[in-house]
Amino acid sequence: MNLLSVVVRSRGLGRQIVSSVAILVLAVMMMVLLGSYAFYATLWMFYPAGLSAPDSWLPSPAEWGWIIATTLTGLAIAVWVAVRLSRRILAPLNSVATSLRQVAQGDLAARAATDDHSLGEAAQLVGDFNAMAERLQRAEQERIFWNAAIAHELRTPVTILRGRLQGLAEGIFRPEHALFASLLTQVEGLGRLIEDLRVVGLADSGHLQLQLQQTDLRQEVMTVVKACESALLEKGFGLSLALDTQQAVCDPIRIRQALLALLENALHHATPGPLTIRTSSSDGMHELSVEDSGPGIRPADEQIIFDAFQRGPLEHDTAPKGSGLGLAVVRAIIGAHDGAVICRPSALGGACFLMRWPA
């Protein structure tokens, strides 16, 4: 709810108040005017003695009665209209004010209420406030979830490092090459997790910087493939490349990072089998995709899997693999390129992760 919308709605509310008051005044004036004609016509026909003398400036008792009755009727109508109008305006505004105090005190579940008789702009204000409060509550829930998820992801490698280093310090473990290699693996995992968190955080805040340049996209893909090929082949994946695009404007480091995240996602979650990496350009867009042969992604999960710490459905006998940040990193990087990443069924029978950004 921005300032412009508030100003526009306040003007609309002001117009409704002015029009209501104008209608009230017009109705009272018409009642007095038409009622006066009817009153004097009735007196002239049935009770001429009730009329004041032509040379008298004081009203007759009958005319005094008419003036008092007309004044009281007009006042009653004005009060009735004012009460109804104030209820239609003040009830939702008071509800918003009360809910604002509750939100300021930390109760993000507070919501304003309205009814069917509220003015359109006032009801819209209540709706906008409730939407804002819901976004605040959702942001707070996401912050709590992020804190818990980050703590969970950091706990395992930190615990392993602490235990092995403590064992080395106390002489329980012998300083061997394999032990140091294992410690280095845990440190590298922590480094990747921290970098992924940094990328997602920068993207969410709009501060993820890119170094755009003319890039040999085929060469960048081949660099990533060479780094991952042995692990993929060892796991049973058969790589095939369909690299049609050679030159593209992008940040080569970030594109390599996104492609690496997709290949690691396939390594952790896809069924060993054919794996295709494809590049193309069409309609002013560059495309880079990774297709696997299974098990695929359910349509209901095709959007949420790009959220941080979200993983696809797991089998009952499997444990979560990876940090749950890989696809969030892909979306952050491609989003910084003003593009989008989508998940759709693959022709190979699995999932196709397609990254598209403007040429």
VOMI-15025 format. One record per residue (C-alpha): residue number from 1; x negated, y negated, z negated. Coordinates in nm, 2 decimals. Last residue first. Layout:
<pts>
@pos = NUM | c1 = X | c2 = Y | c3 = Z
...
</pts>
This chain:
<pts>
@pos = 359 | c1 = -2.01 | c2 = 1.16 | c3 = 2.50
@pos = 358 | c1 = -1.75 | c2 = 1.17 | c3 = 2.23
@pos = 357 | c1 = -1.76 | c2 = 1.46 | c3 = 1.98
@pos = 356 | c1 = -1.63 | c2 = 1.82 | c3 = 1.97
@pos = 355 | c1 = -1.73 | c2 = 2.10 | c3 = 1.74
@pos = 354 | c1 = -1.54 | c2 = 2.43 | c3 = 1.80
@pos = 353 | c1 = -1.54 | c2 = 2.72 | c3 = 1.55
@pos = 352 | c1 = -1.40 | c2 = 3.02 | c3 = 1.72
@pos = 351 | c1 = -1.27 | c2 = 3.30 | c3 = 1.50
@pos = 350 | c1 = -1.24 | c2 = 3.68 | c3 = 1.57
@pos = 349 | c1 = -1.10 | c2 = 3.89 | c3 = 1.85
@pos = 348 | c1 = -1.37 | c2 = 3.81 | c3 = 2.11
@pos = 347 | c1 = -1.14 | c2 = 3.56 | c3 = 2.28
@pos = 346 | c1 = -1.16 | c2 = 3.36 | c3 = 1.96
@pos = 345 | c1 = -0.87 | c2 = 3.24 | c3 = 1.75
@pos = 344 | c1 = -0.89 | c2 = 2.87 | c3 = 1.65
@pos = 343 | c1 = -1.09 | c2 = 2.66 | c3 = 1.41
@pos = 342 | c1 = -1.14 | c2 = 2.30 | c3 = 1.47
@pos = 341 | c1 = -1.42 | c2 = 2.05 | c3 = 1.43
@pos = 340 | c1 = -1.37 | c2 = 1.68 | c3 = 1.51
@pos = 339 | c1 = -1.55 | c2 = 1.39 | c3 = 1.66
@pos = 338 | c1 = -1.64 | c2 = 1.03 | c3 = 1.56
@pos = 337 | c1 = -2.01 | c2 = 1.15 | c3 = 1.52
@pos = 336 | c1 = -1.97 | c2 = 1.10 | c3 = 1.15
@pos = 335 | c1 = -1.67 | c2 = 1.34 | c3 = 1.17
@pos = 334 | c1 = -1.90 | c2 = 1.59 | c3 = 1.33
@pos = 333 | c1 = -2.14 | c2 = 1.57 | c3 = 1.04
@pos = 332 | c1 = -1.87 | c2 = 1.58 | c3 = 0.77
@pos = 331 | c1 = -1.68 | c2 = 1.86 | c3 = 0.94
@pos = 330 | c1 = -1.99 | c2 = 2.07 | c3 = 0.96
@pos = 329 | c1 = -2.08 | c2 = 2.00 | c3 = 0.60
@pos = 328 | c1 = -1.74 | c2 = 2.11 | c3 = 0.48
@pos = 327 | c1 = -1.79 | c2 = 2.42 | c3 = 0.69
@pos = 326 | c1 = -2.10 | c2 = 2.51 | c3 = 0.49
@pos = 325 | c1 = -1.99 | c2 = 2.40 | c3 = 0.15
@pos = 324 | c1 = -1.84 | c2 = 2.72 | c3 = 0.01
@pos = 323 | c1 = -2.16 | c2 = 2.80 | c3 = -0.16
@pos = 322 | c1 = -2.23 | c2 = 3.13 | c3 = 0.02
@pos = 321 | c1 = -2.06 | c2 = 3.46 | c3 = -0.04
@pos = 320 | c1 = -1.77 | c2 = 3.52 | c3 = -0.27
@pos = 319 | c1 = -1.75 | c2 = 3.88 | c3 = -0.40
@pos = 318 | c1 = -1.60 | c2 = 4.17 | c3 = -0.22
@pos = 317 | c1 = -1.39 | c2 = 4.46 | c3 = -0.34
@pos = 316 | c1 = -1.05 | c2 = 4.29 | c3 = -0.32
@pos = 315 | c1 = -1.11 | c2 = 4.15 | c3 = 0.02
@pos = 314 | c1 = -1.16 | c2 = 3.78 | c3 = 0.04
@pos = 313 | c1 = -0.94 | c2 = 3.51 | c3 = 0.20
@pos = 312 | c1 = -1.14 | c2 = 3.22 | c3 = 0.35
@pos = 311 | c1 = -1.35 | c2 = 3.01 | c3 = 0.13
@pos = 310 | c1 = -1.30 | c2 = 2.66 | c3 = -0.01
@pos = 309 | c1 = -1.58 | c2 = 2.49 | c3 = -0.20
@pos = 308 | c1 = -1.55 | c2 = 2.17 | c3 = 0.01
@pos = 307 | c1 = -1.26 | c2 = 2.16 | c3 = 0.25
@pos = 306 | c1 = -1.31 | c2 = 2.30 | c3 = 0.60
@pos = 305 | c1 = -1.15 | c2 = 2.63 | c3 = 0.51
@pos = 304 | c1 = -0.83 | c2 = 2.43 | c3 = 0.43
@pos = 303 | c1 = -0.75 | c2 = 2.37 | c3 = 0.79
@pos = 302 | c1 = -0.76 | c2 = 2.71 | c3 = 0.96
@pos = 301 | c1 = -0.63 | c2 = 2.88 | c3 = 0.64
@pos = 300 | c1 = -0.26 | c2 = 2.90 | c3 = 0.73
@pos = 299 | c1 = -0.35 | c2 = 3.02 | c3 = 1.08
@pos = 298 | c1 = -0.53 | c2 = 3.32 | c3 = 0.93
@pos = 297 | c1 = -0.90 | c2 = 3.33 | c3 = 1.01
@pos = 296 | c1 = -1.07 | c2 = 3.60 | c3 = 1.21
@pos = 295 | c1 = -1.20 | c2 = 3.94 | c3 = 1.12
@pos = 294 | c1 = -1.38 | c2 = 3.93 | c3 = 1.35
@pos = 293 | c1 = -1.56 | c2 = 3.91 | c3 = 1.68
@pos = 292 | c1 = -1.74 | c2 = 3.58 | c3 = 1.64
@pos = 291 | c1 = -1.74 | c2 = 3.26 | c3 = 1.84
@pos = 290 | c1 = -1.96 | c2 = 2.96 | c3 = 1.78
@pos = 289 | c1 = -1.88 | c2 = 2.63 | c3 = 1.97
@pos = 288 | c1 = -2.05 | c2 = 2.32 | c3 = 2.09
@pos = 287 | c1 = -1.84 | c2 = 2.07 | c3 = 2.29
@pos = 286 | c1 = -1.94 | c2 = 1.72 | c3 = 2.42
@pos = 285 | c1 = -1.64 | c2 = 1.50 | c3 = 2.51
@pos = 284 | c1 = -1.59 | c2 = 1.26 | c3 = 2.80
@pos = 283 | c1 = -1.32 | c2 = 1.47 | c3 = 2.96
@pos = 282 | c1 = -1.55 | c2 = 1.77 | c3 = 2.97
@pos = 281 | c1 = -1.89 | c2 = 1.88 | c3 = 2.84
@pos = 280 | c1 = -2.00 | c2 = 2.23 | c3 = 2.75
@pos = 279 | c1 = -2.19 | c2 = 2.43 | c3 = 2.50
@pos = 278 | c1 = -2.13 | c2 = 2.79 | c3 = 2.39
@pos = 277 | c1 = -2.28 | c2 = 3.01 | c3 = 2.12
@pos = 276 | c1 = -2.14 | c2 = 3.37 | c3 = 2.13
@pos = 275 | c1 = -2.16 | c2 = 3.64 | c3 = 1.87
@pos = 274 | c1 = -2.08 | c2 = 4.00 | c3 = 1.96
@pos = 273 | c1 = -2.07 | c2 = 4.24 | c3 = 1.67
@pos = 272 | c1 = -2.12 | c2 = 4.24 | c3 = 1.29
@pos = 271 | c1 = -1.79 | c2 = 4.13 | c3 = 1.12
@pos = 270 | c1 = -1.80 | c2 = 3.77 | c3 = 1.02
@pos = 269 | c1 = -1.82 | c2 = 3.63 | c3 = 0.66
@pos = 268 | c1 = -2.18 | c2 = 3.58 | c3 = 0.55
@pos = 267 | c1 = -2.37 | c2 = 3.58 | c3 = 0.89
@pos = 266 | c1 = -2.08 | c2 = 3.40 | c3 = 1.06
@pos = 265 | c1 = -2.10 | c2 = 3.12 | c3 = 0.79
@pos = 264 | c1 = -2.48 | c2 = 3.11 | c3 = 0.83
@pos = 263 | c1 = -2.43 | c2 = 3.06 | c3 = 1.20
@pos = 262 | c1 = -2.18 | c2 = 2.78 | c3 = 1.14
@pos = 261 | c1 = -2.41 | c2 = 2.61 | c3 = 0.89
@pos = 260 | c1 = -2.70 | c2 = 2.64 | c3 = 1.13
@pos = 259 | c1 = -2.49 | c2 = 2.47 | c3 = 1.40
@pos = 258 | c1 = -2.41 | c2 = 2.18 | c3 = 1.16
@pos = 257 | c1 = -2.77 | c2 = 2.13 | c3 = 1.06
@pos = 256 | c1 = -2.89 | c2 = 2.14 | c3 = 1.42
@pos = 255 | c1 = -2.63 | c2 = 1.88 | c3 = 1.50
@pos = 254 | c1 = -2.75 | c2 = 1.67 | c3 = 1.21
@pos = 253 | c1 = -3.11 | c2 = 1.68 | c3 = 1.32
@pos = 252 | c1 = -3.02 | c2 = 1.61 | c3 = 1.68
@pos = 251 | c1 = -2.81 | c2 = 1.30 | c3 = 1.60
@pos = 250 | c1 = -2.60 | c2 = 1.28 | c3 = 1.91
@pos = 249 | c1 = -2.58 | c2 = 1.17 | c3 = 2.28
@pos = 248 | c1 = -2.59 | c2 = 1.48 | c3 = 2.50
@pos = 247 | c1 = -2.82 | c2 = 1.62 | c3 = 2.77
@pos = 246 | c1 = -2.82 | c2 = 1.99 | c3 = 2.86
@pos = 245 | c1 = -2.47 | c2 = 2.11 | c3 = 2.86
@pos = 244 | c1 = -2.39 | c2 = 2.45 | c3 = 3.01
@pos = 243 | c1 = -2.53 | c2 = 2.67 | c3 = 2.74
@pos = 242 | c1 = -2.36 | c2 = 3.00 | c3 = 2.74
@pos = 241 | c1 = -2.56 | c2 = 3.20 | c3 = 2.49
@pos = 240 | c1 = -2.51 | c2 = 3.56 | c3 = 2.37
@pos = 239 | c1 = -2.62 | c2 = 3.70 | c3 = 2.04
@pos = 238 | c1 = -2.54 | c2 = 4.05 | c3 = 1.93
@pos = 237 | c1 = -2.49 | c2 = 4.07 | c3 = 1.55
@pos = 236 | c1 = -2.60 | c2 = 4.38 | c3 = 1.35
@pos = 235 | c1 = -2.72 | c2 = 4.22 | c3 = 1.03
@pos = 234 | c1 = -3.08 | c2 = 4.26 | c3 = 1.14
@pos = 233 | c1 = -2.99 | c2 = 4.09 | c3 = 1.47
@pos = 232 | c1 = -2.85 | c2 = 3.79 | c3 = 1.28
@pos = 231 | c1 = -3.14 | c2 = 3.76 | c3 = 1.04
@pos = 230 | c1 = -3.39 | c2 = 3.78 | c3 = 1.33
@pos = 229 | c1 = -3.20 | c2 = 3.53 | c3 = 1.54
@pos = 228 | c1 = -3.16 | c2 = 3.26 | c3 = 1.27
@pos = 227 | c1 = -3.47 | c2 = 3.04 | c3 = 1.33
@pos = 226 | c1 = -3.49 | c2 = 3.12 | c3 = 1.70
@pos = 225 | c1 = -3.12 | c2 = 3.03 | c3 = 1.74
@pos = 224 | c1 = -3.16 | c2 = 2.70 | c3 = 1.57
@pos = 223 | c1 = -3.44 | c2 = 2.60 | c3 = 1.81
@pos = 222 | c1 = -3.24 | c2 = 2.73 | c3 = 2.11
@pos = 221 | c1 = -2.95 | c2 = 2.51 | c3 = 2.01
@pos = 220 | c1 = -3.17 | c2 = 2.20 | c3 = 2.00
@pos = 219 | c1 = -3.32 | c2 = 2.29 | c3 = 2.34
@pos = 218 | c1 = -2.98 | c2 = 2.32 | c3 = 2.50
@pos = 217 | c1 = -2.87 | c2 = 1.99 | c3 = 2.34
@pos = 216 | c1 = -3.16 | c2 = 1.80 | c3 = 2.50
@pos = 215 | c1 = -3.08 | c2 = 1.48 | c3 = 2.31
@pos = 214 | c1 = -3.02 | c2 = 1.11 | c3 = 2.41
@pos = 213 | c1 = -3.02 | c2 = 0.94 | c3 = 2.07
@pos = 212 | c1 = -2.80 | c2 = 0.88 | c3 = 1.77
@pos = 211 | c1 = -2.98 | c2 = 0.85 | c3 = 1.44
@pos = 210 | c1 = -2.68 | c2 = 0.90 | c3 = 1.21
@pos = 209 | c1 = -2.60 | c2 = 0.75 | c3 = 0.86
@pos = 208 | c1 = -2.35 | c2 = 0.92 | c3 = 0.63
@pos = 207 | c1 = -2.22 | c2 = 0.62 | c3 = 0.43
@pos = 206 | c1 = -1.84 | c2 = 0.66 | c3 = 0.47
@pos = 205 | c1 = -1.78 | c2 = 0.76 | c3 = 0.11
@pos = 204 | c1 = -1.66 | c2 = 1.10 | c3 = 0.21
@pos = 203 | c1 = -1.94 | c2 = 1.14 | c3 = 0.45
@pos = 202 | c1 = -2.20 | c2 = 1.05 | c3 = 0.19
@pos = 201 | c1 = -2.06 | c2 = 1.30 | c3 = -0.05
@pos = 200 | c1 = -2.04 | c2 = 1.58 | c3 = 0.21
@pos = 199 | c1 = -2.40 | c2 = 1.52 | c3 = 0.31
@pos = 198 | c1 = -2.53 | c2 = 1.49 | c3 = -0.05
@pos = 197 | c1 = -2.35 | c2 = 1.81 | c3 = -0.16
@pos = 196 | c1 = -2.50 | c2 = 1.99 | c3 = 0.14
@pos = 195 | c1 = -2.85 | c2 = 1.86 | c3 = 0.05
@pos = 194 | c1 = -2.81 | c2 = 1.97 | c3 = -0.31
@pos = 193 | c1 = -2.70 | c2 = 2.32 | c3 = -0.20
@pos = 192 | c1 = -2.98 | c2 = 2.35 | c3 = 0.04
@pos = 191 | c1 = -3.24 | c2 = 2.25 | c3 = -0.22
@pos = 190 | c1 = -3.09 | c2 = 2.49 | c3 = -0.47
@pos = 189 | c1 = -3.12 | c2 = 2.77 | c3 = -0.22
@pos = 188 | c1 = -3.48 | c2 = 2.67 | c3 = -0.16
@pos = 187 | c1 = -3.55 | c2 = 2.69 | c3 = -0.53
@pos = 186 | c1 = -3.39 | c2 = 3.03 | c3 = -0.55
@pos = 185 | c1 = -3.60 | c2 = 3.16 | c3 = -0.26
@pos = 184 | c1 = -3.91 | c2 = 3.01 | c3 = -0.42
@pos = 183 | c1 = -3.84 | c2 = 3.20 | c3 = -0.74
@pos = 182 | c1 = -3.81 | c2 = 3.52 | c3 = -0.53
@pos = 181 | c1 = -4.13 | c2 = 3.45 | c3 = -0.35
@pos = 180 | c1 = -4.30 | c2 = 3.39 | c3 = -0.69
@pos = 179 | c1 = -4.18 | c2 = 3.73 | c3 = -0.81
@pos = 178 | c1 = -4.29 | c2 = 3.91 | c3 = -0.50
@pos = 177 | c1 = -4.64 | c2 = 3.75 | c3 = -0.52
@pos = 176 | c1 = -4.70 | c2 = 3.87 | c3 = -0.87
@pos = 175 | c1 = -4.73 | c2 = 3.68 | c3 = -1.20
@pos = 174 | c1 = -4.65 | c2 = 3.97 | c3 = -1.43
@pos = 173 | c1 = -4.32 | c2 = 3.95 | c3 = -1.61
@pos = 172 | c1 = -4.27 | c2 = 3.99 | c3 = -1.98
@pos = 171 | c1 = -4.56 | c2 = 3.77 | c3 = -2.06
@pos = 170 | c1 = -4.36 | c2 = 3.51 | c3 = -2.26
@pos = 169 | c1 = -4.41 | c2 = 3.23 | c3 = -2.01
@pos = 168 | c1 = -4.34 | c2 = 3.46 | c3 = -1.71
@pos = 167 | c1 = -4.02 | c2 = 3.59 | c3 = -1.87
@pos = 166 | c1 = -3.92 | c2 = 3.24 | c3 = -1.94
@pos = 165 | c1 = -3.98 | c2 = 3.15 | c3 = -1.58
@pos = 164 | c1 = -3.77 | c2 = 3.46 | c3 = -1.48
@pos = 163 | c1 = -3.48 | c2 = 3.37 | c3 = -1.70
@pos = 162 | c1 = -3.48 | c2 = 3.00 | c3 = -1.63
@pos = 161 | c1 = -3.49 | c2 = 3.06 | c3 = -1.25
@pos = 160 | c1 = -3.21 | c2 = 3.31 | c3 = -1.26
@pos = 159 | c1 = -2.99 | c2 = 3.09 | c3 = -1.48
@pos = 158 | c1 = -3.06 | c2 = 2.79 | c3 = -1.26
@pos = 157 | c1 = -2.97 | c2 = 2.99 | c3 = -0.95
@pos = 156 | c1 = -2.64 | c2 = 3.11 | c3 = -1.10
@pos = 155 | c1 = -2.53 | c2 = 2.79 | c3 = -1.28
@pos = 154 | c1 = -2.57 | c2 = 2.56 | c3 = -0.99
@pos = 153 | c1 = -2.27 | c2 = 2.70 | c3 = -0.79
@pos = 152 | c1 = -2.04 | c2 = 2.71 | c3 = -1.10
@pos = 151 | c1 = -2.14 | c2 = 2.35 | c3 = -1.21
@pos = 150 | c1 = -2.07 | c2 = 2.23 | c3 = -0.86
@pos = 149 | c1 = -1.73 | c2 = 2.40 | c3 = -0.86
@pos = 148 | c1 = -1.63 | c2 = 2.27 | c3 = -1.21
@pos = 147 | c1 = -1.73 | c2 = 1.91 | c3 = -1.12
@pos = 146 | c1 = -1.56 | c2 = 1.94 | c3 = -0.78
@pos = 145 | c1 = -1.24 | c2 = 2.07 | c3 = -0.93
@pos = 144 | c1 = -1.23 | c2 = 1.78 | c3 = -1.18
@pos = 143 | c1 = -1.29 | c2 = 1.53 | c3 = -0.91
@pos = 142 | c1 = -1.03 | c2 = 1.70 | c3 = -0.69
@pos = 141 | c1 = -0.78 | c2 = 1.68 | c3 = -0.98
@pos = 140 | c1 = -0.86 | c2 = 1.31 | c3 = -1.02
@pos = 139 | c1 = -0.82 | c2 = 1.25 | c3 = -0.65
@pos = 138 | c1 = -0.48 | c2 = 1.43 | c3 = -0.65
@pos = 137 | c1 = -0.36 | c2 = 1.22 | c3 = -0.94
@pos = 136 | c1 = -0.47 | c2 = 0.90 | c3 = -0.77
@pos = 135 | c1 = -0.31 | c2 = 1.01 | c3 = -0.44
@pos = 134 | c1 = 0.01 | c2 = 1.09 | c3 = -0.63
@pos = 133 | c1 = 0.00 | c2 = 0.75 | c3 = -0.80
@pos = 132 | c1 = -0.03 | c2 = 0.58 | c3 = -0.46
@pos = 131 | c1 = 0.26 | c2 = 0.78 | c3 = -0.32
@pos = 130 | c1 = 0.47 | c2 = 0.70 | c3 = -0.62
@pos = 129 | c1 = 0.39 | c2 = 0.33 | c3 = -0.58
@pos = 128 | c1 = 0.48 | c2 = 0.34 | c3 = -0.21
@pos = 127 | c1 = 0.81 | c2 = 0.51 | c3 = -0.28
@pos = 126 | c1 = 0.90 | c2 = 0.26 | c3 = -0.56
@pos = 125 | c1 = 0.81 | c2 = -0.03 | c3 = -0.32
@pos = 124 | c1 = 1.03 | c2 = 0.13 | c3 = -0.05
@pos = 123 | c1 = 1.32 | c2 = 0.14 | c3 = -0.30
@pos = 122 | c1 = 1.26 | c2 = -0.23 | c3 = -0.37
@pos = 121 | c1 = 1.25 | c2 = -0.30 | c3 = 0.00
@pos = 120 | c1 = 1.57 | c2 = -0.11 | c3 = 0.07
@pos = 119 | c1 = 1.77 | c2 = -0.26 | c3 = -0.22
@pos = 118 | c1 = 1.85 | c2 = -0.01 | c3 = -0.49
@pos = 117 | c1 = 2.20 | c2 = 0.15 | c3 = -0.49
@pos = 116 | c1 = 2.09 | c2 = 0.51 | c3 = -0.41
@pos = 115 | c1 = 1.87 | c2 = 0.52 | c3 = -0.72
@pos = 114 | c1 = 1.51 | c2 = 0.46 | c3 = -0.81
@pos = 113 | c1 = 1.25 | c2 = 0.62 | c3 = -1.03
@pos = 112 | c1 = 0.88 | c2 = 0.54 | c3 = -1.08
@pos = 111 | c1 = 0.63 | c2 = 0.82 | c3 = -1.14
@pos = 110 | c1 = 0.39 | c2 = 0.89 | c3 = -1.42
@pos = 109 | c1 = 0.16 | c2 = 1.20 | c3 = -1.36
@pos = 108 | c1 = -0.15 | c2 = 0.98 | c3 = -1.36
@pos = 107 | c1 = -0.10 | c2 = 0.92 | c3 = -1.74
@pos = 106 | c1 = -0.43 | c2 = 0.74 | c3 = -1.81
@pos = 105 | c1 = -0.32 | c2 = 0.43 | c3 = -1.99
@pos = 104 | c1 = -0.32 | c2 = 0.23 | c3 = -1.67
@pos = 103 | c1 = -0.10 | c2 = 0.50 | c3 = -1.52
@pos = 102 | c1 = 0.15 | c2 = 0.46 | c3 = -1.80
@pos = 101 | c1 = 0.15 | c2 = 0.08 | c3 = -1.77
@pos = 100 | c1 = 0.21 | c2 = 0.12 | c3 = -1.40
@pos = 99 | c1 = 0.50 | c2 = 0.36 | c3 = -1.46
@pos = 98 | c1 = 0.67 | c2 = 0.10 | c3 = -1.68
@pos = 97 | c1 = 0.62 | c2 = -0.18 | c3 = -1.42
@pos = 96 | c1 = 0.74 | c2 = 0.05 | c3 = -1.14
@pos = 95 | c1 = 1.06 | c2 = 0.14 | c3 = -1.34
@pos = 94 | c1 = 1.11 | c2 = -0.23 | c3 = -1.41
@pos = 93 | c1 = 1.09 | c2 = -0.30 | c3 = -1.04
@pos = 92 | c1 = 1.33 | c2 = -0.02 | c3 = -0.96
@pos = 91 | c1 = 1.59 | c2 = -0.15 | c3 = -1.20
@pos = 90 | c1 = 1.53 | c2 = -0.52 | c3 = -1.14
@pos = 89 | c1 = 1.64 | c2 = -0.54 | c3 = -0.77
@pos = 88 | c1 = 1.96 | c2 = -0.33 | c3 = -0.75
@pos = 87 | c1 = 2.05 | c2 = -0.41 | c3 = -1.11
@pos = 86 | c1 = 2.00 | c2 = -0.78 | c3 = -1.04
@pos = 85 | c1 = 2.23 | c2 = -0.76 | c3 = -0.74
@pos = 84 | c1 = 2.50 | c2 = -0.59 | c3 = -0.93
@pos = 83 | c1 = 2.48 | c2 = -0.83 | c3 = -1.22
@pos = 82 | c1 = 2.47 | c2 = -1.13 | c3 = -0.98
@pos = 81 | c1 = 2.77 | c2 = -1.01 | c3 = -0.79
@pos = 80 | c1 = 2.98 | c2 = -0.96 | c3 = -1.10
@pos = 79 | c1 = 2.86 | c2 = -1.30 | c3 = -1.25
@pos = 78 | c1 = 2.95 | c2 = -1.48 | c3 = -0.93
@pos = 77 | c1 = 3.29 | c2 = -1.31 | c3 = -0.90
@pos = 76 | c1 = 3.37 | c2 = -1.40 | c3 = -1.26
@pos = 75 | c1 = 3.26 | c2 = -1.76 | c3 = -1.21
@pos = 74 | c1 = 3.48 | c2 = -1.79 | c3 = -0.90
@pos = 73 | c1 = 3.77 | c2 = -1.65 | c3 = -1.09
@pos = 72 | c1 = 3.71 | c2 = -1.87 | c3 = -1.39
@pos = 71 | c1 = 3.69 | c2 = -2.18 | c3 = -1.17
@pos = 70 | c1 = 4.00 | c2 = -2.09 | c3 = -0.97
@pos = 69 | c1 = 4.20 | c2 = -2.02 | c3 = -1.29
@pos = 68 | c1 = 4.09 | c2 = -2.35 | c3 = -1.45
@pos = 67 | c1 = 4.17 | c2 = -2.55 | c3 = -1.13
@pos = 66 | c1 = 4.50 | c2 = -2.38 | c3 = -1.08
@pos = 65 | c1 = 4.60 | c2 = -2.44 | c3 = -1.45
@pos = 64 | c1 = 4.50 | c2 = -2.81 | c3 = -1.42
@pos = 63 | c1 = 4.72 | c2 = -2.82 | c3 = -1.10
@pos = 62 | c1 = 5.01 | c2 = -2.69 | c3 = -1.29
@pos = 61 | c1 = 4.95 | c2 = -2.93 | c3 = -1.57
@pos = 60 | c1 = 4.94 | c2 = -3.22 | c3 = -1.32
@pos = 59 | c1 = 4.61 | c2 = -3.36 | c3 = -1.20
@pos = 58 | c1 = 4.52 | c2 = -3.71 | c3 = -1.30
@pos = 57 | c1 = 4.46 | c2 = -3.97 | c3 = -1.03
@pos = 56 | c1 = 4.82 | c2 = -4.08 | c3 = -1.03
@pos = 55 | c1 = 4.97 | c2 = -4.29 | c3 = -0.75
@pos = 54 | c1 = 5.09 | c2 = -3.99 | c3 = -0.55
@pos = 53 | c1 = 5.24 | c2 = -3.83 | c3 = -0.86
@pos = 52 | c1 = 5.11 | c2 = -3.49 | c3 = -0.95
@pos = 51 | c1 = 5.28 | c2 = -3.18 | c3 = -0.81
@pos = 50 | c1 = 5.47 | c2 = -2.96 | c3 = -1.05
@pos = 49 | c1 = 5.80 | c2 = -3.14 | c3 = -0.97
@pos = 48 | c1 = 5.78 | c2 = -2.99 | c3 = -0.62
@pos = 47 | c1 = 5.84 | c2 = -2.64 | c3 = -0.76
@pos = 46 | c1 = 5.94 | c2 = -2.39 | c3 = -0.49
@pos = 45 | c1 = 5.83 | c2 = -2.53 | c3 = -0.15
@pos = 44 | c1 = 5.58 | c2 = -2.79 | c3 = -0.24
@pos = 43 | c1 = 5.44 | c2 = -2.58 | c3 = -0.53
@pos = 42 | c1 = 5.39 | c2 = -2.28 | c3 = -0.29
@pos = 41 | c1 = 5.23 | c2 = -2.49 | c3 = -0.02
@pos = 40 | c1 = 5.01 | c2 = -2.65 | c3 = -0.28
@pos = 39 | c1 = 4.88 | c2 = -2.31 | c3 = -0.41
@pos = 38 | c1 = 4.85 | c2 = -2.15 | c3 = -0.06
@pos = 37 | c1 = 4.64 | c2 = -2.44 | c3 = 0.07
@pos = 36 | c1 = 4.44 | c2 = -2.44 | c3 = -0.25
@pos = 35 | c1 = 4.38 | c2 = -2.07 | c3 = -0.22
@pos = 34 | c1 = 4.25 | c2 = -2.11 | c3 = 0.13
@pos = 33 | c1 = 4.00 | c2 = -2.36 | c3 = 0.02
@pos = 32 | c1 = 3.90 | c2 = -2.21 | c3 = -0.32
@pos = 31 | c1 = 3.87 | c2 = -1.86 | c3 = -0.18
@pos = 30 | c1 = 3.68 | c2 = -1.98 | c3 = 0.13
@pos = 29 | c1 = 3.44 | c2 = -2.17 | c3 = -0.10
@pos = 28 | c1 = 3.40 | c2 = -1.86 | c3 = -0.32
@pos = 27 | c1 = 3.33 | c2 = -1.63 | c3 = -0.02
@pos = 26 | c1 = 3.09 | c2 = -1.88 | c3 = 0.13
@pos = 25 | c1 = 2.90 | c2 = -1.91 | c3 = -0.20
@pos = 24 | c1 = 2.88 | c2 = -1.53 | c3 = -0.24
@pos = 23 | c1 = 2.77 | c2 = -1.48 | c3 = 0.13
@pos = 22 | c1 = 2.49 | c2 = -1.74 | c3 = 0.08
@pos = 21 | c1 = 2.38 | c2 = -1.57 | c3 = -0.24
@pos = 20 | c1 = 2.36 | c2 = -1.23 | c3 = -0.07
@pos = 19 | c1 = 2.18 | c2 = -1.38 | c3 = 0.23
@pos = 18 | c1 = 1.93 | c2 = -1.55 | c3 = 0.01
@pos = 17 | c1 = 1.87 | c2 = -1.23 | c3 = -0.19
@pos = 16 | c1 = 1.83 | c2 = -1.02 | c3 = 0.12
@pos = 15 | c1 = 1.59 | c2 = -1.27 | c3 = 0.28
@pos = 14 | c1 = 1.38 | c2 = -1.27 | c3 = -0.04
@pos = 13 | c1 = 1.36 | c2 = -0.88 | c3 = -0.03
@pos = 12 | c1 = 1.25 | c2 = -0.90 | c3 = 0.33
@pos = 11 | c1 = 0.99 | c2 = -1.16 | c3 = 0.24
@pos = 10 | c1 = 0.87 | c2 = -0.94 | c3 = -0.05
@pos = 9 | c1 = 0.85 | c2 = -0.65 | c3 = 0.19
@pos = 8 | c1 = 0.63 | c2 = -0.84 | c3 = 0.44
@pos = 7 | c1 = 0.40 | c2 = -0.97 | c3 = 0.16
@pos = 6 | c1 = 0.37 | c2 = -0.62 | c3 = 0.00
@pos = 5 | c1 = 0.29 | c2 = -0.47 | c3 = 0.35
@pos = 4 | c1 = 0.02 | c2 = -0.73 | c3 = 0.41
@pos = 3 | c1 = -0.14 | c2 = -0.68 | c3 = 0.07
@pos = 2 | c1 = -0.19 | c2 = -0.31 | c3 = 0.13
@pos = 1 | c1 = 0.00 | c2 = 0.00 | c3 = 0.00
</pts>
